[in-house]
Amino acid sequence: MTAAAPAALTSEQIGVLARAVSRAPSVHNSQPWRLSVRGTEVDLLERREVELRRHDPFGRDRLLSCGAALTNLELAVRVLGRDCHTAYGTDVAATVTIGRPHATSARDFALYHAINRRRSHRRPFFHGRVPAGVRAALVAAGEATGVHLVEPGRLDKLAELLGFATRVLRDDRGYQRELELWTAHTHGWGALGDGVPEDALSPEALPVAGLVRGGTPVPDDVVLAERLAEESLLVVCTDRDDRADHLAAGAALQRTWLAATAKALVGSVLTQPLHLTGFRARLVSELGLPGVPQAIFRFGYPAVPAAPSPRLPLGELFPPPGGSR
Ligand SMILES: Cc1cc2nc3c(=O)[nH]c(=O)nc-3n(C[C@H](O)[C@H](O)[C@H](O)COP(=O)(O)O)c2cc1C
C-alpha cells in the first residue's frame, strides 16, 4: 500500500504564508518578492524589477531580503504543522516543498510569533550590555553551512570605516536622490505601502541613524567607536559571494533577528556602507572577518518603542494570471 501524497494547501493556509512573508524586513522596505503556489510547492520569486541602482546596483540586498522572507515562509509552513524542504533556484529564488504533517516545535512557535513584533529599531538602546549567553544564542540561531555571525573586535577600525562611508554617502547627491524616492512617498494620501516611513528613520548619527541621509550628523571616529562599544553587534559573513550565499545570509539574519525579538531585544540592520567600492575588502582585512560581510546587525534592549512599517496589500504578493515570474 502506498502512502497518500501530502495534501495541497488550502486558501486559508496560503493566507498564513503570505502574511508571514509580507512582514519580512527588506532593503528600503521594497518587499522584492512574490509567491506562486502549485499544490504543495511554493515558489518564492525575486521581483527583479525592484531596482536600486545607487544603493544596490547588483541586487544583493534584494536577494538578502528574499532570504529573510524565506525564513518567515518556512516558519509559517512548520507552524501549520507541516514538514518542508527548501531548494534554492536560479529562475525562482527558492522553492519550498511542503511535506507531511509534523509537530511544530516550541522554538518554531516562538520565532513565528516574533514575526509581527520584529521591526527596524533605529533608536538608541537601553544602557546595559546584552549578556554573553544571550549573544551566543543569537549567533547560534543564525549559523548555517557557509554562514558565520561574528562579533567584531576592532571597533576603532570599524568606526573609522563607517565614518568614512557616512561622509561619502551623505555627500553623494545621486545616491541621496534615490533614497529620497524611497522615503518621500510613505506618508499621507499617496502612501503606497512600501518605502521607509520618516518616523522609522532617526535624525541621530551612526550607528543609530541606520540610513545616512543628506543631513545625518557625522560623529568623529572616537565618538563613533564609543557608541559602537555601547551596542551589541554581529556581522553576517558568508564563505562565498554568489546568489545562494546572499539568500542564505538573509535567511540567517532573519533567524537571528527573530530570535532576538523572542528574547525582548530589538535591532536594526546596516548594509548601506557595504555597497561602497572596496568597503567589504577593507572590513575583512581590518576586522579579520572569516568571510564576505553581507550585513551588520546592531541590537540591544529597547529604551523607547518603534512603530511597525507599512506593507503592500497581500494581493500584490501573487503574480497576475499569465503574468511573468
Ligand atoms: C537586505 C537588507 C538591507 C537593509 N539595509 C538597511 C540599512 O542599511 N539601514 C537601515 O537603517 N535599514 C536597513 N534595512 C532595514 C529595512 O529598511 C527595513 O527592513 C524595512 O524598512 C522594513 O521595516 P521593518 O524592518 O521595520 O519591518 C535593511 C533590510 C534588509 C533586509
The ligand as an ORCA input file, in Angstrom:
! r2SCAN-3c Opt
* xyz 0 1
  C      18.976     43.336      2.991
  C      18.537     44.460      3.879
  C      19.305     45.619      3.951
  C      18.936     46.664      4.811
  N      19.759     47.758      4.932
  C      19.452     48.715      5.836
  C      20.369     49.793      6.086
  O      21.460     49.888      5.522
  N      19.999     50.717      7.010
  C      18.805     50.646      7.683
  O      18.536     51.511      8.509
  N      17.925     49.632      7.458
  C      18.236     48.667      6.574
  N      17.372     47.617      6.378
  C      16.075     47.580      7.086
  C      14.918     47.943      6.155
  O      14.947     49.322      5.819
  C      13.600     47.549      6.850
  O      13.563     46.164      6.990
  C      12.357     47.995      6.078
  O      12.277     49.400      6.032
  C      11.066     47.447      6.707
  O      10.918     47.878      8.038
  P      10.859     46.859      9.251
  O      12.204     46.172      9.345
  O      10.583     47.718     10.447
  O       9.774     45.870      9.001
  C      17.739     46.552      5.556
  C      16.967     45.399      5.465
  C      17.358     44.349      4.658
  C      16.550     43.078      4.621
*
